[in-house]
Amino acid sequence: MSSLPRRAKLKVQTAVSRDEFSSFSDLSSASEDDDKEDSVWEPQKKVPRSRKQPIPKGSKPKRASRARKNTLQISDGSEGIAVKEELNSSVAIADVDLEDIKNELETVQTLKTAKTKRKTSARSPSAPRTKKLKVDEETSKTCNLEIESNITETPSTSTMWEDTCKKEENEDDFTFAQSPLKKTKTVTCPQGQAVKFPANASIIKEEVEMNWDIVQVLSERTNIELWVCANIIRLFNDDNTIPFIIRYRKELINNLDADSLREVRQTLEELRAVAKKVHSTIQKIKKEGKMSECLLKALLNCKTFEELEHVSAPYKTGSKGTKAQRAKQLGLEVAARTLLENPGTLNLLSYIRPNVKGLSALQDIETGVQHILADMIAKDKDTLDFIRKLCQNRYICIQSSLAKVSSKKVNDKDVDKFLLYQNFSCNIRNIQHHQILAMNRGENLKILTVKINISDGVKNEFCRWCVQNRWRPRSFARPELMKILYNSLDDSFKRLIYPLLCREFRAKLTSDAEKESVMMFGRNLRQLLLTSPVPGRTLMGVDPGYKHGCKLAIISPTSQILHTDVVYLHCGQGFREAEKIKRLLLNFNCSTVVIGNGTACRETEAYFADLIMKNYFSPLDVVYCIVSEAGASIYSVSPEANKEMPGLDPNLRSAVSIARRVQDPLAELVKIEPKHIGVGMYQHDVSQTLLKATLDSVVEECVSFVGVDINICSEVLLRHIAGLNANRAKNIIEWREKNGPFVNREQLKKVKGLGPKSFQQCAGFIRINQDYIRTFCSSQQTESAGQIQEVAATSSGCVEVTNEKQGKKKSKTAVNVVLKPNPLDQTCIHPESYDIAMRFLFFIGGTLCEIGKPEMQQKINFFLEKEGIEKISERLQTTVHTLQVIMDGLSQPESFDFRTDFDKPDFKRSIVCLEDLQVGTILTGKVENATLFGIFVDIGVGRSGLIPIRNVTEAKLSKTKKRRSLGLGPGERVEVQVLNIDIPRSRITLDLIRVL
């Protein structure tokens, strides 16, 4: 792949003629030797570089800069062209057709021609500078579509390259043909159309090399194709965020969803952690002088921490050494190897040393040889592979029972919680994730004892295979020597291999259960964050309480605090307080009450339901809803809350937060640490590092996909956009306060700390409201017109004239971004695809003024029916996925919010009691939490009912509705039937009828 700008690639690709195909074929054979040298893909070193400044006509032209090592290199020599290409970064779904191959070959030939001309001009100073310009002019004439002259062509990463993996554009391309703001690191992320690559192309050279291929292992563990895994690794290596990959690099990951991408990243991090630990262990053992070739090979074969622990345990500092090591120190290793290689010559009596402990008797010598053989067997890769494969096809069960000696701190209530697991047994292939987590918790509390049971049949078959195949002596062995071998196999299995297998099975089961628990928490959190907002209403938030009263907060449709108060509804003053509540609702014209589901929620709900049923708040038609107040108390005393609501009592802040959770759930819930939202399962038992990373990623995904209006959003919301963090968000807010609102996305490049990579990741998720900008621009029209004329008179290169003193470091304001609104900035279209979007508009006969209007949708539909999306994408030289994003962005209304497709809060006017329920009653409710064993549904009786997971079938789930996951999640409204009511234990069992 070339390091040339994407714009140059587009031009030279279309300029070449079909006749040049044959000339390339004749020359391409000379490049085969060079290609073989680069058959293994190596990650590119990040070398800072900057784009060359335009050279004045009178100045001497410079030599063309050399292409980067692992990008396309074209050398002029007597043998022809030598093409070194990042072939390994290519990926794909389908075979490449002949026309695709021709396109690339033509491109390479044209690049060679262009470079030859550049070199010629560099050698002869008298050559006119206009030669290169002529090439550009000729190529521009052959474009399929003529673009209006006022459209500036910008580099696009969505351009389709048929035979190579999609290569991310140079970050300085984001300056749109202007001088770079600063030196930027080069990138190696693949982009473009995915295609299949050779068998060795999936090899990715890691910083830490092992005896296994990381792409192969990653593919096996995640069940994802090799080419997809290779692409994902390269995308993550280049610091791409999950939201950016999901939306703008979809063709490279074969349409994987965000959860799958997170799983791959987590597995990749685990493998790299193992490799790093292996090499640190190797260095440590080498330093102690204990390293051998056999041990080094065993360590480099380790793929898990359990394997590494098994191999390296005897060599740890302070270890007394294993039985095998002590036997080797006595000189018995030669005897053990002789028993396997040439048993006929082995005489154990010759090793007897009466005065040496361990060699004084023949039995001691046999035991020592047995220990050495057992250690060799247990650390042999082929042997371990066989026993693992054997266990996959045999019945292996996990058992739990009540611990014989329970801790004194354990009370009877805790023991009763684990009643199901006090005599439990299940096949490890069939056990559920929540059962593993429950047993682990019981074991940690010293209530349960958990063990893995491997049948004797597995052991017998293993020993038979070893004697007949792997560990069979090479010649006849006497019966007493075969007995030693049999004893070695038995000892190796019981003492070494069996414990290793148990650790591996438990670690795998626990790891999978923790991952699934974290993923479930992430799915629930996503559903909660994407709950449909309720804009345009004045809301009253109620934080219920008994002794300290119910805290009230009334907020405006724009989330401004209008009034706060405290009422005591449950202290005998309910009637008098009702007058105050009615007066507040009437004064602020508020007809919606939001009640938190904490202490006294049930009584507060009954109080409001009774007043509503009596039509007490007439003429207002008041409704209420219940929302989770999880995390509201923690947020109310946080620094963010103190900064946002200074001087307000923390208890009243909770009421404000409860009301805002209905008005805009996403904007409010991002202020709370995700693990405090409380929609998970066993979240306190799983890895907190993994939990935090996953939940933060889910929040970033949700905020990015919804998008933010950069001129009105809060700093807390902005920091969760892909590519941004707390410092960058703070700098953006400060820039906005200092310079006024952002007019277009290009102005983001002026913000301190926001480089090309950050801009690339965040730009597509930031919106700029055009109505707001038009108002701002009209008010600044006179002043800005004078500034623009002054700039135009002083510089034709769009360089802003500043009076600032230039230091060693270039200022971020060195490049002037024209203050002109761009209607595409209100869409989900990425700036890298603006050029394609403009060509698409020209193709369908649309204009920027029609974005989001029915006319635009009609034009898009007409051409889709006429030509199809594949043909249009080929004509525009882009991918289908990129074109789909462009069509979505052009057809969606200006204020489009995809959360409106999802469920709103369930507003009610009456209440139902638990005693009113009967078996067979059909009710509607709202999903409160989803777990691996069932769905908890709030049916309005003060206690959530449980739908067992076996009752949630695919046939009952909505097919017409846009779903975020296959299962149910918080916020979804369902119709259920009561199956069982256990009043003493307050348990309600439900059956799912349908999703509303």
N, C-alpha and C positions, 0 to 999 in steps of 0.2 A: 504494500500500500504506500502511496506517495505521501510525502510530507507537504506537498503543495496545498495551498488553500482550496477549500471545497469549490469555490467559484471557478478557479482555473480548471479543476477536474471536469466540471460540467461542460465547460466550453470545448476543451480539447476532445472530449468524448464524442461529441456530436460532429466535430469537424472532420474526422478521419473518414476516408472512403473505404469501400469494401475491397478495392484492389490492393490495399496495403496488407490485407490478411495473409496473402501468400508470402510476401516479403518477410513478415514476422516469423512465419513457420520455418523459413529457411534459416533464420538466424537463431531461433529459439533453442536449437539443439546444443549450442555452445554454452547455454546457461545451466545445463543439467548438473554438471559437476558442482557448480556453486549452490544449486538448490539442495543437493544432498548434504552439504555442509550445514545448511540451516534447517534441516528437517525437524529439529526439536525447537519448539517455540520457547523463547526466553522472554520473561517480562522486561519491558523496557525500563531502563534507568531514567529516573525523573531528572532531566537536565534543564535548568532554566535557560530560556532563550527568548528573544524578542524578534518581532518581524522587522525586516529592513525598511528604512524610511525611503520614500520615493526619491529617485535621483534626478536632479535638475538636468535639463537637456545639455547644458554646457559642461557638466562634470564628467569625469572619466568613469565608465561603467565598471562595476566590480565583478569579480568571478562569482558564478552561481554557487551558493552554499551547498555543502554536501548533505545528502539526505541522511536521516538517522539510520543507525545500524539495522534495526529490525523493521524498518519500513522499506518500501520499494526503492531499490537502488538501480540506477541505470549507468553503466560505465561504457565509455567509448573505447573500443579496442579493436585490434585486427581480427579477433575471432567473432566479433558481433556483439550482441547484447547479453549482459549478465544480469538476470533479474533475480533479486533476492526479495522474497515476499513473505509476509507473515501468514503463511498458509495455515498454520495451526490454529489461528484465531478464527478461521472460517467455520461456519456452522450451517446446518440446514435441515429442512424438513423433506424436501423433494429433490429429485435428481435435476441436474442442470441441463438445459437444452442447448442445442448447438448455437442458437442465436445469442444466448447469454455468454457463451464462451467467446464468440466472435467479438462481442462488444468489448470484453476486457482486453482481448488481444489488440484490437484497434486502439484502445486507450493507451496501452503500454507503448505501441509503436509511435503514437502521436506525442506522448511524453518524451520519448527518445528524440524525436525530430525537434521538438521545442527546445530541449536541453542542448542539443547539438548547436542550434542557432545561437543560444545564449553563450555557449562556450566560445564560438567563433567570434562573436562580437566582443567578448571579454579579451580575446587574444589580440584583436586589432582595434586599437583605440579610435581609429578613424571611422570605424563602422558606425552607421547612424543608429541612434537609440530606438528608432521607430520600427525596427524589425520585429521585435516582440509584440508591439502594438498591432502590426499587420496580422500576426497570427491570431490575436484575440478578435480582430475585426472579422477575419474570415470565419472563425468558429461561430461568432455571434450570428452570422448570416444564415447558418444552417440550422438554427434552433427551430423546433417544431412549432413553437408558439411565439408570436411577436408580443413583447411586453411594452406597455406604454413607457415613454421615455422618462416620465416622472417617478417611475418605480425604481427604487434603489435595489439592486440585486444583492442579497445577503447570503452568507454561507449557510448551507442547510445540511444537517446530519441525516435528513430523511431521504436524501437522494439515493437511488437504488444502485448498488454495485453488485452485479450478478454473481461473480465468481469468488468474491472475497467476503469475509465477515465484516459486519458494519463497523467502520472505524470512526471513533468519535473525533469530531473536528478539533483542530487546535483551539485551545482555550482563548488565544488572542483573536480568533475569528469572531468572538462575541463583540469585538469593538466595531464590527461592521465596516471593514475597509479603512478604519482609521488607525492611527498609531497606537500601540498598546500602552495602557496606563502604567504598567510596570512589567518587569520580566516575569514570565509565567512558566510554570512547569509544563512539560509536554505530557501527553496522555497516550495510553495504549488501549483504551477501551474499544472493543469492536462494535461496529454499527453498520447498518445497511441490511440488505437481504440475506437471510440465513441460508447457507448451502452446506451440503455434506462435504466432509473433508477426509483426507486419507486416514489409514488406520493409526498411524503414529501421531496424528495431529492433535489428539486430545491430551498429549503429554504437556504438562505445565511445570516448569522448573520452579520449585519452591525454594525459599531461603534455606530451609533445612531439608536435606535430601534423605530419603528413606529407601528401603528395598521394595516399597509398594508405591503405586501411582495414585496420587491423591484424587485425580479425576475419577479413576476406576472405582476406588473405594467409596467416594462420595456418591457415585451413581448407584452402587450396590446398596448402600444404606438408605438412600432416599427413593429408590425406584424411579429415578429420572434419567432420561437419555444422556449418553456421554456428552454429546455436543452441547446440550443445554447446560450441563454442569460446568463444562469448560467455559462457556460464555458467562455464566453467573460468577465464576471465580474471577474472571477478568474484569467484569463490571464492578464487583466489590473491591478488587485491587485498586481500581481507579477512583475509589471513594464516591461511587454513585449511590444515591439513597433509594430505598425501596419504592416510595411513591413515584419517583422519577422513572425508575426502571419499568414499573407496572404500566405507567401511562405512555411513556415515550420510547421505550425499547422493548415493546411487547413481542415483536417478532423474534428477538434474540433468545427469549426464555420460553418460547412455545406456549404462550398464553397462560403461564402459571399465575396463580393468585398470590396475594400478599402473604398468606399464612404458609404456603408451600415455600415461598422465597425465604421467609424467616427461618423455617425449618432447615433449609439447605445452608443458610448462613451459620446457624447454630452448630450443625454437624461439621461444617468446614472449620469453625473455630475450635471445636473439640479435637479434630484430627491434627490441626496445627499445634494445639497445646500438647498433645501426646508427642509429636515429633520434637518439639522444643524440649520437653522433659527428657526424652530419650537421649538427645545430644548432650544435655547437661549431665546426665548420668554417665554417659560415655566418657566425657572429659574428667569427671570425678574419679572413675575407676582407672582411667589411664594415669592420672596423677598419682594414684596409689600403687601403680605398677602391677595391677591384677588383670589387665586386659589380655584376652586371647582372641584368636581369629574366630573360634567357635562362638564365644560370648558376644563378640561384636556383631556377628551375623544374626544371632538370636535377638539382640537388642534392636537392630535395624528392622527386624521383622514384626516388632510389636505394633499393634494397631489400637490397643486400648490401654488404659492405665492399669487394669487388672493384669494383663499380660506383662507389662513392664514391671509391676510389683513382683510378680512371680519369678521373673528372670533375675531381677537385680537385688532381691531381698538378701541373698547370702553375702553380698558384697557391700552392704551398708556399713558405715562407720560404727564401731561398737558391737557389731554382730559377732557372736561366738563362732560362727561358721556352721555350715550344715554338716550332717553326718557324712555326706559324700566328700566334703572338703577335708574333714579330719582323716578320712580313709585315704584320700589322695596324698596328704602330707606324710602318711606312713609308707607311701610308695606302691600302693595297690592298684593304681590306675592302669599300669601295664598289664597286670593280671586280668583286669576287667576287659580290656580291649583284646587281649589274647583269647579270652573265652569266646568272643564273637568272631574273631578273624581266623584263628588257628587253634581251636580247642584241643587238638591232639597233642600239642607240645606243652600244654599248661600243666605244671606241677605245683599245686598250692603248698605242699609240704616244704618246698624250698624257701618260702617266705616267712617261715616260723622263726621268731626271735624271742627266746624265753624271757629275756630281761626287758623287753619293750612292751608297754601296755598297748593292747590292740593287735599284737602280733604273737602273743605268747601261746596261743592254741589255734588249732585248725578251724574251730568254730568261729573264733574271732576274725580270722582271715576271710572265711566265707561270708560272714556278716558285712565286713568292709567292702568286699567285691560286690555284694548285693546292693549296698547303699550307693555305690558309684554307678552301677547299672540302672538303678531306679532313677537316679538324678539325670542320667543321659536320656532315658526314655521320656521323662516328664518334660524335658526341655527341647525335645525334638519336634521340629515344625510339622513334619509329615504325620507323626503320631498324634499330635494335638489336633491337626486338621481332620484326621480319621475319626477320633472320638467325638469331636464336635458334630461332624456330619452324621455319625451314628446316633447321637442324641436327638438330632432333628427328626429322625424317623421312629423314635421309640417313645414310650409313655414316661414322661418326666412330670412329677407332680410336686406342688408346693403345699406344705401342711402347716397349720397353726394350731396351737393348743394353749390352754391356760398355764401360765408359768408356775412351776412348783413352789418357788420361793418368791412371792411378790414383795415389792417394796412396801415399807410401813407407811409411806406417805400416800399410797394409793387408797382411795376410799371405795366403798361399795358401788356408788353411783358410776364411777369411771369404769369399774369392772363390768357393770350391766350394759354399758354402751357397746362392749365388744362381745356380747352374748353370741352373735352369729359366728364369731371366729374362734370360739373356745374349743371347737372340735371340727375344724374345717380342712377340706382337702380338695384340690382342683388341679387339673392339667394346666401346665404353664402356658400352653397354647390357647387355652380357652378362658383363662382368668381375666376379669375386667380390671381396668386401670384403677377405679376407685377402691376395689378390694385390696389391691397391692398397697395403696396409700393408707388404708385403714389398718392393715396388718403391720405396716411399718410404724405407724403411730402407736399401736398397742405394744409393739416390741420396744420402742423407745421409752414407753412409760413402765416397762418391766411387768406388764400385765400378760403379754403373750410370748410364746416361744415359736419362732418360725424356722423351718428348715426345708431344704430341697431333698427329695427322695428319688434316687436313681436305682432302677431295678437291678437285681443280680444278673439278669439276662444280658444287660449292656456290658457289664464287667466281663462275663464269660466270653462274649463274642469279641470283645476288645483283646483279651489275653490270647484267644485263639488266632486272631489276625496277626498279632505281634510275633508269635512263635512261628507261624507259617510263612510270614512275609517279611515285615520290616526288621525284626530282631532275630531272625533265624541264623544260627551259626553257619559259617561258610563251609564247614566240613563236619564230619561225625563228632558228636560230643558225648562223653560218657554220661551215664544216668545221674551221677552225683553233680556234674556240672549243669545238666539240664534242670535239676532240682533248684540249683542256685538261680538259674534264669527265670524259672517259674515263680520262685519266691520274690525275685526282683520285680517282676511284672505286678504281682499281687501287692507288694509294698508300694510300688510307684503309684498304682491306682488309688489305693486307700489313703495313703499319707500325703500325696502330692497332687495327683490329677483330680481326684474327686473334690477336694476343697477348692481347687482352682475353678472347676466347672460350677460349683455352688456359688462362688463369688461372682463369676461371670453371669450366671442366670439371674441372681438377685440384682446385680448392678444393671443388667439390661432391662429387667422388669421395672425396676425403680426409675431408671432413666426414662423409659417410654411412658410410664405413668405420670411422672413429673412434667414431661413435655406436653402430654395430652391435657393435664390439668392447667398448665400455663396457657396452652392454645385455647382451651375452653374459656378461661378467664379473658383472654384477648378477644374472642368472638363475642362474649357477652358485653365486654366494654365497648366494642365497636357498635353493637346494636344500641347500646345506651347512648353513646355519643351522637349517633346519627338519628336519634329520635326527632321527629318532625317538630320544628319550632312553632310557637303560637305567637306570631307577631301582631302588632296593632291593637293589643288589649292592655287595659290598665288592670293590674293584678294585685291581690292582697295575699301576701305570704304569711303563714301562721306556723310558728315554731311552738308546738304544744308543750304544756307543763302543768304541774299540780301546784305545789307550794309557791313557786316563783312566778306563776302565771304564764299565760300564753303570749308570746311576743308577736306583734303585728308589724308588718312593713308593707306600705303601698308604693308600687313602682309604676312609672309612666310607660307608655308604649316604647319609649327609647331607653328604658332601663334606668331612668333617673329616679332617685329616692324622693317621693313626694311627702311621705309622713311615716313616722314610727310611733308605736305605742305599746303598752302592756295591759292586758285584760285578765281578770281572774274569773274564769268560767266555772271552776270546779271547787269553789270555796263558799258556796251558798250565795254568790253574788251574780249568778248567771243572768237573771232577768234584768238587773240594772245595767250590766255590761252589754246586754243585747241592744239597748238604746244607743250606746256609744258606737257599736259596730255598724248599726244601721245608718247612723249619721255620717260616719266615715265613708261608707259605700256610696251613699247618695251624694255627698259633697264632691267626691272624686269620680263619680259615675263609673264605679267599679262593680262588675257583675260576675267576676271569677275569683274564687278563693282557692288557694293552694295550701294544702295541709301537709306538713312533714310527718313521716311515718314512725316517729320516735315515741318516747314516753307520753302517755295520755292521748295518743293519736286516736284511739278508738272512741274515747269519750268526747273528744273535740269533734270528731266526725259526726257522732250521734247528735251533738248539740246543734251543729249547723244544719244537719239533715232535718231535724225537728222544726227549726225556724223556717227552712225552705218549704217544707210540706204545709206549714200554716200560712204560707204566703206573706211572711212577716216583712220581707224586704221590698214589697210592692212599692212602686211600679217596676222595680228592677227584677229581671228574671235571673236570679243568682244560681250558679252551678259551682260545684267544687270538685277537686281531684286530689288524689293522694300521690305524693312523690317521695322517693327515697331521700332521706336527709343524711345518708352516710357521708362522712367527711366534712359536713357543714360546720361542726363544732371545731374541728382541727383548723379548717380554713379561717374561721372567724377570729382566731388569735394569731394568725400568721402575719409576717411582715407585709405580704402582698395586700391582705385585707386592711391592714392599718394604713397602708399607703393609699389604697383606693377609697376607703371610708374613714378618714381621720376624725377622731373625736367621738365616734359612734360606739356605743356599748357593744361588746362582743356578742352578747345574746341577741341583740337586735340585728347584728350583721348576719347571723344565722337565718333570720326570717327573710332578709333581703336575698340571700343566696338561694333559699328555697323557692322564692317567687321567680327568680331569674332562671332557675332550672327548667321551668316550663316555657318561659319566653324565648330563651335561646340555650338549649341544653349544652351544646358544644362549647360555646363561649364561656359558660360558667363552670362546667365540669373540668376543663383543662387547668383550672386554677388549683385543683385538688390533686394530690399525689394519687396516681391511679389505684394503688393497692388499698387505699382507704375507701374506695367507692363500694367495695363489698359485693361483687357479683361473681365471685370465684368459688373454688372448691379445693379444700386442703391447701390454701395459698400460703399458710404459715409453715407447712411441712416441706415445701419445695425450695429449690435454690433461689434465694432472694435476688442474686445477681441476674439469673436468667429471667425471673419474673419481671424485674424492673426494666431490663432491656426490651423484653417483648411488649410490655404495656406501653412503654415510651414510644416504641415503634408504631404501635396501633394508634396512639394519639396523634403522632406525626402523620400517619396515613390518612386518618379521618379529617384532620384540619386541612391538610394539603388538598385532598380531593374535593372538599367543600369549597375551599378557596377563601381568601380574605380580601377585603377592600383595604388596600394599604393606607388610604387616607383617613380612615375612621377606626380601624381595628386597634385593639389594645396591645401593649407590649407582651403581655402574658400569652395571648393568642398567637402573636407573630413569631415568638420564639419556637413554636412547634411546627412551623413550616419547614418542609424539606430543604436542607442546605443552610438553614439559619440556626443560630443558638442564642443564648441570652445576651451576649455581647453585641452580636450583629443586630439583633432586634432592638436593643437599646440605642445603637448608633443610628438605625433607621428612624426611630422616633425622634431622636435629637435633631437629625437632619430635617425631618418634617417640621418640627417646631421652629427651627432656625430659618429655613428657606421656603416654607409654605408647602402646599400639597404637591405630591408627585403628579406630573402631567403625563408622563409615559414611563414605560418599564425601563427605558434606556437610562433614566436618571438614577436608577439603583446603582449603576456603576460608579456614581460619584460618592457613594456612601463609604465611609472609612471601614476597612476590614472586609469589604464585600468584593472579592476578586472574581475573575472569570468563572472559576469552578462553582463558587457559591451562587453566582448569578445564573449559571446554567441549571443548577438544581432547583432553585426557588422561583425563577421567572414565570414558569408556566402555571404556578399556583397562586400568583398574586394578581389581583384584579384592580382595575382603575375605572371607577364609575364615570362614564362619559358625560352625563348630565351635570355632575358636580364640577368636572373639569371645564366644561363649556362656560359655566357660570364664572368660574375663577379666571379663565382666559379672557373673557369679555371685559371683566373688571380691570385686568392688567394689560389690556390691548395697547393702549397709548404708550405706556412706559416700555413694554417689551418690544414694540415696533421700532423705537429709537435704538434700543440695544442691538436688535438684529441687524439694522442698517449699518451700525458702527462696526459690528463684527464682520459683515459681508464686505465692507470697504477695506478692512485691514487684512483679511485672509480669505483665500478661496478654499482652503483645506479644512474649514470648520474648526480652526484652532482659536480658542477663546483668548482674547487679550486681557491679561490680568496684571494688576499692579503689585502682586505679591512677590516678595523676594524669593527666588528659587534657591533652595538648598541642594544638598547632595541628593536627597531623596525627592523624586518627582511627586508633585502634588496630584491628588486625585482629581482636581479641577482643571488639569492641563488639557483635557479634551472637552470641547463644548458639545453637549448633546442638545440638539435643537428642541426648544420647548414647543413642540407641536403634538397635539393629541393624536393617538393612533387608535381607531376603533377596535382593532384586533386585541388591544390590551385588556378589553373587558371579557375576553373569551378564554377558553382553556387551551388555545393554540399556543405552542411554544414559539418564542421569537426566532429560533433556528428554522422554523417552518413558515415564517411570514412570506418568504419569496414564493414558496409553493402555493400558499393560500392566495396570494395575489394572482398567480397564474391560473389557479382554479377559478377564481372570481371572473377573470377575463374569459376563461373557457366557457363558463355557463352564462356569461353576459350579466353578471351581478355587480353591485357596487358596495362599497363599505357602508353606505348609509342604510342598506337593506339588511344588515346583520340582525338576526333575531326576529325578523318580520316574516309573516306568512309567505310573502312573495319569494323570499330567499328559499324557503322550504320547498315551494312549488318548483322553482328552477332546478334545485338539487335533485328532487324526485324525478323530474322529466329526463335529465341526463343520465341518471342511474338506470332508469327503465330503458333508455335508448341504447346505451353502450355498456353498462355494467361497471362496477367499481374496479374490477381488475384491469380492464382496458383503459379506464381513465387514469389509474395509477401508473400504468406503463407509459401513457402519453406524457404525464407530468414528471416521469422519472422519479417516482417515489414508491413507498411501500403502501400496501393496502391499509395497514394499521395507522400509519401516519395520515393517510387521506381520510380515514374514518374519524380521527380526532379533529381534523380540519372541518369536516362536514358537520360534526356535532357542535363545534365551536361557532360556526357560522349560522346554524339553524336555531340554537338555543336563545331564548329571550334574554334581555340584558340582566334582569334580576333573577335568572334561573338558579334554583337551589334544588339539587336532586334529593334532598332530605324530605321534600314534600310528598314523595312517593311512599314514605314510610309512615308508621303509626304515630298518631297524636296521643296525648294523655287521655285517659278515660274519664270524662266529666260525668258526674252523677248528681242526683237530687234526693236519693233515698238510701237507706241502709238495711242490710239483712243480718240477722243474728245466726249464730251457729246452731241454736236450738230450732230455728225455723227450717233447717235443711232436712231433706228426706232423700233416701236412696232412690235414684232415678230422676231427681230434679235436674233440669237443664238450665245452665247459667252461662253468662258471659263473664270473662275475666281478662286480666292482663298478666302476661308472663313477668314474673318477678326475678327469677334466676333460673339458669339452665345448668345442670350438672351431667355427669356421665351416667348417672343411674336414673335420672328423671327430671321433669320440669316442674318448678314451683310456680303456682298460679294464684294471684290475688283475686279472690271471688267476692270480696267485700264483706267478709264475716269476721274479720280481725285475725284470722289464721289462714295462712296459705295452704292450698291443697296441692297434692303431689300427683302428677301424671307419670306413672312408671314408664321407663324408656321403651318397654316392649309395646306400649300402646301408642307410641308416636311412629306412625308408618308413613311412608312416602306418599301413599294414596290420599292421606288426610291433609297433606300440606298443600298450600295454595300454589297453583301452577301459573295462573294469569298474573299474579303479583310479582313484582321484581323482588327477588330474595337475596339476602346477603350471605346465607349459608344454607346447607341442607337441613339443619335442625332449627328449632325455635330459639328465640333469644329475648332478652329483656325488652319490654315495651310492646310486644306484639299482642294483639287482641285475639282471643280464642273463644270458641264455644265448647263447653265441657258438660259432661254428665257425671253426677255423683254416684260412685260405685260403693263406697263404704265410709262410715262415720264412726270414729272411735273417740267419743266425748271425753272419757277419763284421760286419755293421752293427747287429746286435742289434735287428732290426726284425721285428715280427709283424703281419701283416695279418689282420683278422678279419671275419667276416660276422655280422650280428645275426640271431639266430633268433627270440627273443622277449624281452619284458621280464617278469621274474619278479614 
